[in-house]
């Protein structure tokens, strides 16, 4: 029974680490995306998305992702572009910093990670209510799972540090 519990704990620890790496990678991509929105004007982004989707749409005119990209880039304004840039940069930087700190076992980062993920979950839930999206649902469920794993890992780390007498790391 104890061996099964340890095996399950190791699997959850591994899933937590991989989930954090995905969150960090996602944060890095958001930073790059935010920077692109700062560097390029909306009409340049529209031209870029037309060039990137042209081949796909010639093969499949109903491609949902390509059509979404074209619609989103075609309706982008300068103020909308600045908002998207700010959102992506802030979101990405917060993710990267918190993932980095949690991976380094900085105890202060766990509650911050949980709080920010809960805020993102709240926003994503609002988006789901406003207009259902399977992608947003999957992201929200993934974030809920990561919150659960982060709470679990935070408790484990606090217990270990109390036993060793090193609580303020």
N, CA, C and O atoms as a DFTB+ gen file, in Angstrom:
676 C
 N C O
     1  1       0.822      -1.201       0.000
     2  2       0.000       0.000       0.000
     3  2       0.863       1.260       0.000
     4  3       0.573       2.204      -0.735
     5  1       1.916       1.287       0.813
     6  2       2.796       2.454       0.873
     7  2       3.536       2.642      -0.447
     8  3       3.757       3.771      -0.886
     9  1       3.921       1.527      -1.080
    10  2       4.608       1.614      -2.374
    11  2       3.694       2.214      -3.438
    12  3       4.136       3.017      -4.259
    13  1       2.440       1.831      -3.424
    14  2       1.470       2.365      -4.387
    15  2       1.282       3.868      -4.166
    16  3       1.193       4.639      -5.121
    17  1       1.224       4.266      -2.910
    18  2       1.089       5.692      -2.587
    19  2       2.320       6.468      -3.067
    20  3       2.175       7.556      -3.624
    21  1       3.505       5.938      -2.867
    22  2       4.736       6.596      -3.311
    23  2       4.802       6.675      -4.836
    24  3       5.219       7.692      -5.390
    25  1       4.392       5.607      -5.509
    26  2       4.393       5.606      -6.972
    27  2       3.430       6.661      -7.500
    28  3       3.752       7.401      -8.430
    29  1       2.246       6.722      -6.897
    30  2       1.264       7.723      -7.317
    31  2       1.783       9.142      -7.056
    32  3       1.580      10.040      -7.872
    33  1       2.450       9.336      -5.922
    34  2       3.017      10.649      -5.593
    35  2       4.089      11.039      -6.606
    36  3       4.154      12.196      -7.022
    37  1       4.935      10.081      -7.007
    38  2       5.971      10.380      -8.011
    39  2       5.346      10.750      -9.347
    40  3       5.819      11.666     -10.020
    41  1       4.290      10.049      -9.736
    42  2       3.610      10.356     -10.998
    43  2       3.007      11.762     -10.936
    44  3       3.131      12.531     -11.889
    45  1       2.354      12.100      -9.818
    46  2       1.786      13.437      -9.688
    47  2       2.871      14.502      -9.679
    48  3       2.681      15.575     -10.252
    49  1       4.004      14.230      -9.042
    50  2       5.128      15.176      -9.057
    51  2       5.624      15.395     -10.482
    52  3       5.906      16.526     -10.879
    53  1       5.730      14.312     -11.252
    54  2       6.183      14.412     -12.638
    55  2       5.175      15.214     -13.472
    56  3       5.562      16.076     -14.261
    57  1       3.887      14.926     -13.292
    58  2       2.847      15.657     -14.027
    59  2       2.899      17.133     -13.667
    60  3       2.734      17.990     -14.535
    61  1       3.128      17.438     -12.393
    62  2       3.240      18.832     -11.942
    63  2       4.402      19.519     -12.645
    64  3       4.251      20.634     -13.145
    65  1       5.554      18.871     -12.689
    66  2       6.730      19.454     -13.342
    67  2       6.477      19.692     -14.826
    68  3       6.803      20.758     -15.348
    69  1       5.902      18.715     -15.502
    70  2       5.606      18.853     -16.938
    71  2       4.568      19.953     -17.166
    72  3       4.698      20.749     -18.096
    73  1       3.538      19.995     -16.319
    74  2       2.524      21.045     -16.430
    75  2       3.133      22.427     -16.247
    76  3       2.774      23.368     -16.955
    77  1       4.063      22.549     -15.290
    78  2       4.746      23.827     -15.090
    79  2       5.574      24.203     -16.313
    80  3       5.601      25.365     -16.720
    81  1       6.243      23.224     -16.892
    82  2       7.035      23.517     -18.092
    83  2       6.144      24.002     -19.230
    84  3       6.512      24.922     -19.961
    85  1       4.970      23.384     -19.382
    86  2       4.029      23.843     -20.407
    87  2       3.557      25.261     -20.113
    88  3       3.447      26.081     -21.024
    89  1       3.275      25.553     -18.842
    90  2       2.864      26.908     -18.464
    91  2       3.988      27.906     -18.762
    92  3       3.730      28.998     -19.270
    93  1       5.226      27.535     -18.449
    94  2       6.364      28.412     -18.726
    95  2       6.560      28.641     -20.208
    96  3       6.817      29.766     -20.636
    97  1       6.440      27.579     -21.001
    98  2       6.551      27.695     -22.459
    99  2       5.433      28.582     -23.003
   100  3       5.666      29.434     -23.861
   101  1       4.236      28.377     -22.502
   102  2       3.101      29.203     -22.904
   103  2       3.360      30.666     -22.557
   104  3       3.074      31.559     -23.355
   105  1       3.901      30.905     -21.368
   106  2       4.238      32.273     -20.974
   107  2       5.277      32.887     -21.894
   108  3       5.169      34.057     -22.262
   109  1       6.281      32.107     -22.268
   110  2       7.300      32.595     -23.199
   111  2       6.709      32.946     -24.549
   112  3       7.061      33.967     -25.140
   113  1       5.807      32.102     -25.042
   114  2       5.143      32.387     -26.320
   115  2       4.259      33.626     -26.228
   116  3       4.150      34.388     -27.188
   117  1       3.624      33.827     -25.063
   118  2       2.810      35.030     -24.882
   119  2       3.677      36.284     -24.901
   120  3       3.266      37.313     -25.437
   121  1       4.873      36.207     -24.321
   122  2       5.792      37.348     -24.351
   123  2       6.189      37.666     -25.790
   124  3       6.199      38.829     -26.193
   125  1       6.513      36.640     -26.555
   126  2       6.859      36.843     -27.966
   127  2       5.668      37.439     -28.720
   128  3       5.828      38.380     -29.497
   129  1       4.485      36.891     -28.489
   130  2       3.284      37.412     -29.150
   131  2       3.012      38.854     -28.771
   132  3       2.680      39.671     -29.630
   133  1       3.149      39.178     -27.487
   134  2       2.951      40.554     -27.045
   135  2       3.940      41.501     -27.691
   136  3       3.590      42.616     -28.081
   137  1       5.190      41.043     -27.803
   138  2       6.211      41.875     -28.451
   139  2       5.863      42.099     -29.923
   140  3       6.057      43.199     -30.440
   141  1       5.357      41.077     -30.597
   142  2       4.963      41.230     -31.999
   143  2       3.844      42.255     -32.153
   144  3       3.835      43.038     -33.103
   145  1       2.895      42.244     -31.206
   146  2       1.809      43.228     -31.270
   147  2       2.318      44.647     -31.031
   148  3       1.725      45.612     -31.513
   149  1       3.420      44.772     -30.286
   150  2       4.014      46.101     -30.091
   151  2       4.814      46.552     -31.309
   152  3       4.840      47.736     -31.646
   153  1       5.464      45.595     -31.962
   154  2       6.366      45.934     -33.064
   155  2       5.663      46.179     -34.393
   156  3       6.151      46.944     -35.224
   157  1       4.515      45.531     -34.597
   158  2       3.848      45.615     -35.892
   159  2       2.514      46.335     -35.778
   160  3       1.808      46.213     -34.776
   161  1       2.186      47.077     -36.809
   162  2       0.901      47.767     -36.881
   163  2      -0.172      46.749     -37.253
   164  3       0.134      45.707     -37.832
   165  1      -1.445      47.051     -36.919
   166  2      -2.529      46.118     -37.243
   167  2      -2.578      45.708     -38.714
   168  3      -2.825      44.540     -39.014
   169  1      -2.344      46.655     -39.648
   170  2      -2.397      46.289     -41.072
   171  2      -1.234      45.359     -41.447
   172  3      -1.377      44.514     -42.331
   173  1      -0.094      45.512     -40.781
   174  2       1.033      44.604     -41.027
   175  2       0.709      43.206     -40.498
   176  3       1.035      42.204     -41.135
   177  1       0.069      43.146     -39.334
   178  2      -0.327      41.848     -38.781
   179  2      -1.369      41.173     -39.667
   180  3      -1.348      39.954     -39.838
   181  1      -2.277      41.964     -40.229
   182  2      -3.283      41.428     -41.140
   183  2      -2.619      40.855     -42.394
   184  3      -2.984      39.770     -42.847
   185  1      -1.649      41.576     -42.954
   186  2      -0.925      41.088     -44.138
   187  2      -0.168      39.800     -43.811
   188  3      -0.146      38.863     -44.609
   189  1       0.448      39.765     -42.639
   190  2       1.177      38.572     -42.219
   191  2       0.239      37.376     -42.069
   192  3       0.561      36.275     -42.515
   193  1      -0.915      37.587     -41.447
   194  2      -1.844      36.465     -41.274
   195  2      -2.423      36.016     -42.617
   196  3      -2.697      34.831     -42.801
   197  1      -2.610      36.940     -43.551
   198  2      -3.067      36.546     -44.892
   199  2      -2.013      35.688     -45.589
   200  3      -2.333      34.684     -46.226
   201  1      -0.756      36.100     -45.458
   202  2       0.324      35.321     -46.079
   203  2       0.440      33.938     -45.442
   204  3       0.668      32.946     -46.134
   205  1       0.281      33.877     -44.115
   206  2       0.430      32.595     -43.408
   207  2      -0.736      31.640     -43.660
   208  3      -0.552      30.424     -43.620
   209  1      -1.921      32.167     -43.916
   210  2      -3.096      31.309     -44.080
   211  2      -3.476      31.057     -45.532
   212  3      -4.345      30.229     -45.805
   213  1      -2.845      31.750     -46.460
   214  2      -3.217      31.657     -47.874
   215  2      -3.178      30.215     -48.381
   216  3      -4.134      29.758     -49.009
   217  1      -2.100      29.504     -48.121
   218  2      -1.960      28.131     -48.610
   219  2      -3.021      27.218     -47.985
   220  3      -3.660      26.427     -48.678
   221  1      -3.195      27.340     -46.678
   222  2      -4.162      26.482     -45.987
   223  2      -5.577      26.732     -46.490
   224  3      -6.339      25.788     -46.700
   225  1      -5.929      27.986     -46.681
   226  2      -7.284      28.302     -47.144
   227  2      -7.498      27.922     -48.601
   228  3      -8.635      27.681     -49.007
   229  1      -6.436      27.863     -49.398
   230  2      -6.592      27.410     -50.786
   231  2      -6.903      25.912     -50.817
   232  3      -7.576      25.439     -51.733
   233  1      -6.419      25.168     -49.824
   234  2      -6.714      23.730     -49.737
   235  2      -8.031      23.461     -49.028
   236  3      -8.786      22.566     -49.409
   237  1      -8.301      24.263     -47.972
   238  2      -9.515      24.065     -47.180
   239  2     -10.097      25.426     -46.807
   240  3      -9.736      25.988     -45.773
   241  1     -10.991      25.959     -47.632
   242  2     -11.557      27.289     -47.371
   243  2     -12.340      27.373     -46.059
   244  3     -12.577      28.473     -45.560
   245  1     -12.735      26.260     -45.505
   246  2     -13.499      26.266     -44.258
   247  2     -12.644      26.075     -43.024
   248  3     -13.191      25.902     -41.935
   249  1     -11.321      26.100     -43.147
   250  2     -10.421      25.888     -42.011
   251  2     -10.737      26.898     -40.905
   252  3     -10.604      28.105     -41.106
   253  1     -11.154      26.402     -39.743
   254  2     -11.621      27.265     -38.654
   255  2     -10.502      28.135     -38.094
   256  3     -10.716      29.318     -37.831
   257  1      -9.323      27.574     -37.908
   258  2      -8.228      28.337     -37.307
   259  2      -7.761      29.441     -38.258
   260  3      -7.576      30.585     -37.844
   261  1      -7.576      29.098     -39.511
   262  2      -7.129      30.096     -40.488
   263  2      -8.161      31.213     -40.634
   264  3      -7.800      32.389     -40.690
   265  1      -9.432      30.854     -40.694
   266  2     -10.479      31.875     -40.811
   267  2     -10.562      32.741     -39.558
   268  3     -10.783      33.948     -39.653
   269  1     -10.387      32.140     -38.396
   270  2     -10.384      32.913     -37.153
   271  2      -9.231      33.910     -37.154
   272  3      -9.404      35.074     -36.793
   273  1      -8.047      33.440     -37.567
   274  2      -6.864      34.300     -37.617
   275  2      -7.100      35.492     -38.549
   276  3      -6.785      36.632     -38.206
   277  1      -7.652      35.217     -39.720
   278  2      -7.929      36.296     -40.675
   279  2      -8.959      37.288     -40.141
   280  3      -8.799      38.501     -40.275
   281  1     -10.012      36.758     -39.538
   282  2     -11.049      37.626     -38.991
   283  2     -10.487      38.481     -37.858
   284  3     -10.737      39.685     -37.801
   285  1      -9.730      37.858     -36.959
   286  2      -9.168      38.589     -35.814
   287  2      -8.181      39.660     -36.274
   288  3      -8.210      40.787     -35.779
   289  1      -7.314      39.313     -37.213
   290  2      -6.318      40.291     -37.667
   291  2      -6.962      41.390     -38.508
   292  3      -6.492      42.528     -38.493
   293  1      -8.019      41.073     -39.236
   294  2      -8.686      42.062     -40.076
   295  2      -9.478      43.080     -39.278
   296  3      -9.700      44.195     -39.750
   297  1      -9.908      42.716     -38.076
   298  2     -10.712      43.636     -37.276
   299  2      -9.905      44.298     -36.159
   300  3     -10.477      44.952     -35.287
   301  1      -8.605      44.137     -36.180
   302  2      -7.746      44.686     -35.133
   303  2      -7.519      46.184     -35.333
   304  3      -7.204      46.639     -36.433
   305  1      -7.683      46.934     -34.254
   306  2      -7.420      48.375     -34.282
   307  2      -6.111      48.647     -33.542
   308  3      -5.552      47.751     -32.910
   309  1      -5.629      49.879     -33.621
   310  2      -4.392      50.227     -32.915
   311  2      -4.576      50.090     -31.410
   312  3      -3.712      49.533     -30.733
   313  1      -5.686      50.589     -30.878
   314  2      -5.910      50.472     -29.429
   315  2      -6.111      49.011     -29.041
   316  3      -5.660      48.583     -27.979
   317  1      -6.780      48.251     -29.889
   318  2      -6.937      46.819     -29.633
   319  2      -5.607      46.105     -29.645
   320  3      -5.368      45.198     -28.847
   321  1      -4.745      46.515     -30.547
   322  2      -3.406      45.926     -30.642
   323  2      -2.596      46.210     -29.384
   324  3      -1.896      45.330     -28.882
   325  1      -2.690      47.440     -28.872
   326  2      -1.984      47.793     -27.636
   327  2      -2.520      46.994     -26.454
   328  3      -1.753      46.540     -25.604
   329  1      -3.852      46.822     -26.402
   330  2      -4.448      46.039     -25.316
   331  2      -3.960      44.594     -25.363
   332  3      -3.562      44.033     -24.342
   333  1      -3.991      43.998     -26.545
   334  2      -3.538      42.616     -26.698
   335  2      -2.061      42.497     -26.304
   336  3      -1.673      41.551     -25.619
   337  1      -1.252      43.449     -26.735
   338  2       0.176      43.435     -26.396
   339  2       0.372      43.500     -24.886
   340  3       1.137      42.716     -24.324
   341  1      -0.316      44.430     -24.229
   342  2      -0.181      44.584     -22.778
   343  2      -0.649      43.325     -22.058
   344  3       0.007      42.853     -21.129
   345  1      -1.795      42.782     -22.494
   346  2      -2.338      41.574     -21.862
   347  2      -1.366      40.406     -22.010
   348  3      -1.047      39.730     -21.032
   349  1      -0.902      40.174     -23.224
   350  2       0.004      39.049     -23.465
   351  2       1.329      39.219     -22.709
   352  3       1.836      38.265     -22.119
   353  1       1.879      40.422     -22.730
   354  2       3.147      40.652     -22.032
   355  2       2.989      40.454     -20.522
   356  3       3.800      39.768     -19.900
   357  1       1.962      41.045     -19.939
   358  2       1.742      40.897     -18.503
   359  2       1.493      39.434     -18.138
   360  3       2.114      38.895     -17.222
   361  1       0.592      38.814     -18.855
   362  2       0.242      37.417     -18.620
   363  2       1.476      36.523     -18.763
   364  3       1.719      35.652     -17.927
   365  1       2.243      36.739     -19.812
   366  2       3.428      35.918     -20.065
   367  2       4.516      36.118     -19.027
   368  3       5.106      35.148     -18.550
   369  1       4.788      37.364     -18.672
   370  2       5.836      37.637     -17.683
   371  2       5.471      37.045     -16.328
   372  3       6.310      36.438     -15.663
   373  1       4.216      37.223     -15.920
   374  2       3.773      36.642     -14.640
   375  2       3.956      35.131     -14.658
   376  3       4.474      34.559     -13.699
   377  1       3.539      34.484     -15.734
   378  2       3.681      33.026     -15.828
   379  2       5.139      32.594     -15.757
   380  3       5.488      31.699     -14.988
   381  1       5.984      33.225     -16.552
   382  2       7.390      32.818     -16.605
   383  2       8.066      33.012     -15.251
   384  3       8.790      32.130     -14.790
   385  1       7.840      34.151     -14.615
   386  2       8.468      34.418     -13.313
   387  2       7.977      33.424     -12.263
   388  3       8.776      32.868     -11.510
   389  1       6.668      33.201     -12.213
   390  2       6.138      32.286     -11.195
   391  2       6.541      30.838     -11.460
   392  3       6.869      30.109     -10.524
   393  1       6.521      30.417     -12.709
   394  2       6.953      29.047     -13.023
   395  2       8.419      28.875     -12.656
   396  3       8.798      27.865     -12.062
   397  1       9.233      29.842     -13.001
   398  2      10.664      29.788     -12.674
   399  2      10.851      29.678     -11.163
   400  3      11.625      28.845     -10.692
   401  1      10.145      30.514     -10.404
   402  2      10.291      30.508      -8.951
   403  2       9.794      29.190      -8.343
   404  3      10.422      28.664      -7.425
   405  1       8.694      28.660      -8.835
   406  2       8.180      27.386      -8.313
   407  2       9.140      26.250      -8.655
   408  3       9.395      25.381      -7.821
   409  1       9.670      26.253      -9.869
   410  2      10.631      25.209     -10.239
   411  2      11.894      25.273      -9.381
   412  3      12.560      24.259      -9.170
   413  1      12.220      26.472      -8.886
   414  2      13.360      26.629      -7.975
   415  2      12.952      26.403      -6.512
   416  3      13.745      26.640      -5.601
   417  1      11.719      25.947      -6.294
   418  2      11.174      25.662      -4.961
   419  2      11.149      26.871      -4.039
   420  3      11.391      26.745      -2.838
   421  1      10.858      28.037      -4.593
   422  2      10.688      29.237      -3.774
   423  2       9.280      29.187      -3.182
   424  3       8.288      29.297      -3.902
   425  1       9.208      29.021      -1.876
   426  2       7.927      28.808      -1.208
   427  2       6.955      29.966      -1.425
   428  3       5.750      29.734      -1.527
   429  1       7.444      31.203      -1.498
   430  2       6.584      32.368      -1.685
   431  2       5.831      32.319      -3.012
   432  3       4.761      32.914      -3.141
   433  1       6.379      31.618      -3.990
   434  2       5.796      31.621      -5.338
   435  2       4.539      30.757      -5.444
   436  3       3.686      31.016      -6.293
   437  1       4.414      29.744      -4.602
   438  2       3.258      28.843      -4.706
   439  2       1.924      29.571      -4.503
   440  3       1.031      29.438      -5.340
   441  1       1.762      30.342      -3.408
   442  2       0.475      31.049      -3.253
   443  2       0.217      32.057      -4.374
   444  3      -0.926      32.228      -4.800
   445  1       1.272      32.726      -4.856
   446  2       1.111      33.671      -5.967
   447  2       0.674      32.936      -7.230
   448  3      -0.196      33.409      -7.962
   449  1       1.277      31.785      -7.480
   450  2       0.910      30.983      -8.658
   451  2      -0.556      30.574      -8.562
   452  3      -1.300      30.670      -9.538
   453  1      -0.961      30.121      -7.392
   454  2      -2.350      29.704      -7.192
   455  2      -3.288      30.893      -7.410
   456  3      -4.296      30.769      -8.105
   457  1      -2.958      32.039      -6.821
   458  2      -3.818      33.226      -6.934
   459  2      -3.961      33.675      -8.387
   460  3      -5.070      33.942      -8.849
   461  1      -2.842      33.758      -9.107
   462  2      -2.921      34.205     -10.503
   463  2      -3.664      33.199     -11.371
   464  3      -4.449      33.590     -12.235
   465  1      -3.430      31.920     -11.156
   466  2      -4.165      30.923     -11.932
   467  2      -5.665      31.002     -11.644
   468  3      -6.481      30.846     -12.552
   469  1      -6.026      31.244     -10.392
   470  2      -7.450      31.384     -10.062
   471  2      -8.060      32.613     -10.747
   472  3      -9.210      32.581     -11.184
   473  1      -7.280      33.691     -10.835
   474  2      -7.777      34.871     -11.569
   475  2      -7.971      34.536     -13.047
   476  3      -8.984      34.908     -13.638
   477  1      -7.005      33.835     -13.646
   478  2      -7.128      33.446     -15.052
   479  2      -8.320      32.512     -15.245
   480  3      -9.051      32.623     -16.229
   481  1      -8.512      31.592     -14.299
   482  2      -9.650      30.664     -14.372
   483  2     -10.957      31.442     -14.310
   484  3     -11.904      31.137     -15.034
   485  1     -11.005      32.453     -13.438
   486  2     -12.210      33.286     -13.342
   487  2     -12.496      33.991     -14.658
   488  3     -13.638      34.010     -15.117
   489  1     -11.473      34.567     -15.265
   490  2     -11.651      35.255     -16.544
   491  2     -12.060      34.262     -17.634
   492  3     -12.964      34.538     -18.423
   493  1     -11.403      33.124     -17.673
   494  2     -11.721      32.106     -18.679
   495  2     -13.151      31.592     -18.490
   496  3     -13.833      31.295     -19.470
   497  1     -13.605      31.485     -17.246
   498  2     -14.975      31.052     -16.980
   499  2     -15.970      32.084     -17.508
   500  3     -17.005      31.733     -18.076
   501  1     -15.641      33.361     -17.312
   502  2     -16.471      34.429     -17.871
   503  2     -16.535      34.294     -19.394
   504  3     -17.609      34.391     -19.987
   505  1     -15.380      34.071     -20.018
   506  2     -15.332      33.902     -21.475
   507  2     -16.180      32.708     -21.918
   508  3     -16.842      32.765     -22.954
   509  1     -16.159      31.639     -21.142
   510  2     -16.963      30.456     -21.474
   511  2     -18.451      30.776     -21.410
   512  3     -19.232      30.305     -22.237
   513  1     -18.835      31.576     -20.427
   514  2     -20.243      31.951     -20.309
   515  2     -20.661      32.897     -21.431
   516  3     -21.791      32.838     -21.915
   517  1     -19.737      33.770     -21.841
   518  2     -20.038      34.725     -22.909
   519  2     -20.142      34.036     -24.264
   520  3     -20.953      34.431     -25.101
   521  1     -19.341      33.027     -24.480
   522  2     -19.354      32.302     -25.753
   523  2     -18.526      31.038     -25.622
   524  3     -17.301      31.105     -25.521
   525  1     -19.177      29.899     -25.624
   526  2     -18.490      28.633     -25.373
   527  2     -17.406      28.361     -26.410
   528  3     -17.593      28.568     -27.609
   529  1     -16.279      27.895     -25.913
   530  2     -15.162      27.507     -26.766
   531  2     -14.526      26.262     -26.168
   532  3     -14.172      26.237     -24.989
   533  1     -14.386      25.237     -26.984
   534  2     -13.777      24.002     -26.504
   535  2     -12.334      24.233     -26.061
   536  3     -11.878      23.634     -25.087
   537  1     -11.613      25.104     -26.776
   538  2     -10.232      25.415     -26.418
   539  2     -10.138      26.089     -25.058
   540  3      -9.285      25.732     -24.246
   541  1     -11.014      27.066     -24.802
   542  2     -11.017      27.758     -23.503
   543  2     -11.423      26.781     -22.396
   544  3     -10.870      26.829     -21.297
   545  1     -12.378      25.899     -22.676
   546  2     -12.775      24.900     -21.687
   547  2     -11.591      24.000     -21.337
   548  3     -11.334      23.735     -20.163
   549  1     -10.869      23.531     -22.362
   550  2      -9.711      22.660     -22.114
   551  2      -8.643      23.404     -21.311
   552  3      -8.069      22.847     -20.375
   553  1      -8.378      24.653     -21.674
   554  2      -7.398      25.455     -20.945
   555  2      -7.826      25.662     -19.497
   556  3      -7.000      25.578     -18.589
   557  1      -9.102      25.930     -19.276
   558  2      -9.613      26.145     -17.924
   559  2      -9.484      24.876     -17.093
   560  3      -9.058      24.930     -15.940
   561  1      -9.844      23.748     -17.663
   562  2      -9.713      22.474     -16.934
   563  2      -8.246      22.163     -16.628
   564  3      -7.925      21.671     -15.546
   565  1      -7.364      22.450     -17.578
   566  2      -5.926      22.262     -17.349
   567  2      -5.457      23.165     -16.211
   568  3      -4.702      22.721     -15.346
   569  1      -5.893      24.426     -16.201
   570  2      -5.505      25.349     -15.138
   571  2      -6.037      24.900     -13.779
   572  3      -5.333      25.012     -12.775
   573  1      -7.266      24.394     -13.734
   574  2      -7.823      23.880     -12.475
   575  2      -6.960      22.724     -11.973
   576  3      -6.661      22.645     -10.781
   577  1      -6.565      21.841     -12.862
   578  2      -5.711      20.712     -12.497
   579  2      -4.357      21.199     -11.988
   580  3      -3.847      20.678     -10.996
   581  1      -3.773      22.191     -12.653
   582  2      -2.481      22.743     -12.216
   583  2      -2.624      23.415     -10.848
   584  3      -1.719      23.312     -10.020
   585  1      -3.738      24.098     -10.599
   586  2      -3.970      24.689      -9.269
   587  2      -3.989      23.595      -8.216
   588  3      -3.349      23.719      -7.172
   589  1      -4.717      22.533      -8.488
   590  2      -4.791      21.418      -7.531
   591  2      -3.389      20.848      -7.265
   592  3      -3.023      20.610      -6.114
   593  1      -2.621      20.633      -8.319
   594  2      -1.261      20.113      -8.152
   595  2      -0.362      21.111      -7.408
   596  3       0.486      20.710      -6.610
   597  1      -0.550      22.402      -7.671
   598  2       0.264      23.421      -7.002
   599  2      -0.063      23.482      -5.513
   600  3       0.841      23.605      -4.686
   601  1      -1.335      23.397      -5.166
   602  2      -1.731      23.358      -3.750
   603  2      -1.120      22.135      -3.083
   604  3      -0.584      22.230      -1.978
   605  1      -1.196      21.005      -3.740
   606  2      -0.622      19.762      -3.210
   607  2       0.879      19.912      -2.981
   608  3       1.391      19.567      -1.916
   609  1       1.577      20.429      -3.989
   610  2       3.033      20.583      -3.885
   611  2       3.409      21.614      -2.821
   612  3       4.399      21.439      -2.111
   613  1       2.638      22.666      -2.711
   614  2       2.886      23.693      -1.696
   615  2       2.792      23.090      -0.298
   616  3       3.634      23.363       0.557
   617  1       1.787      22.288      -0.073
   618  2       1.637      21.622       1.241
   619  2       2.817      20.702       1.525
   620  3       3.327      20.660       2.645
   621  1       3.239      19.979       0.522
   622  2       4.382      19.068       0.691
   623  2       5.635      19.864       1.025
   624  3       6.370      19.512       1.947
   625  1       5.880      20.934       0.281
   626  2       7.080      21.753       0.515
   627  2       7.054      22.400       1.901
   628  3       8.081      22.441       2.579
   629  1       5.910      22.899       2.325
   630  2       5.811      23.497       3.668
   631  2       6.093      22.463       4.742
   632  3       6.811      22.740       5.703
   633  1       5.526      21.261       4.582
   634  2       5.773      20.183       5.557
   635  2       7.256      19.851       5.635
   636  3       7.813      19.735       6.727
   637  1       7.892      19.699       4.488
   638  2       9.331      19.379       4.456
   639  2      10.152      20.468       5.140
   640  3      11.084      20.175       5.889
   641  1       9.804      21.709       4.881
   642  2      10.586      22.810       5.454
   643  2      10.361      22.964       6.939
   644  3      11.270      23.351       7.673
   645  1       9.142      22.661       7.395
   646  2       8.898      22.708       8.842
   647  2       9.718      21.637       9.553
   648  3      10.274      21.874      10.626
   649  1       9.785      20.463       8.944
   650  2      10.573      19.373       9.534
   651  2      12.052      19.723       9.580
   652  3      12.742      19.382      10.541
   653  1      12.547      20.402       8.545
   654  2      13.960      20.746       8.495
   655  2      14.258      22.072       9.221
   656  3      15.421      22.436       9.397
   657  1      13.209      22.785       9.637
   658  2      13.399      24.052      10.322
   659  2      13.678      25.218       9.415
   660  3      14.057      26.291       9.885
   661  1      13.496      25.031       8.097
   662  2      13.795      26.064       7.095
   663  2      12.485      26.481       6.421
   664  3      12.187      26.031       5.315
   665  1      11.699      27.341       7.086
   666  2      10.367      27.708       6.592
   667  2      10.409      28.874       5.612
   668  3       9.579      28.923       4.703
   669  1      11.332      29.806       5.757
   670  2      11.347      31.036       4.953
   671  2      12.218      30.957       3.721
   672  3      13.069      31.824       3.519
   673  1      12.037      29.950       2.893
   674  2      12.832      29.849       1.662
   675  2      12.001      30.240       0.489
   676  3      12.485      30.224      -0.643
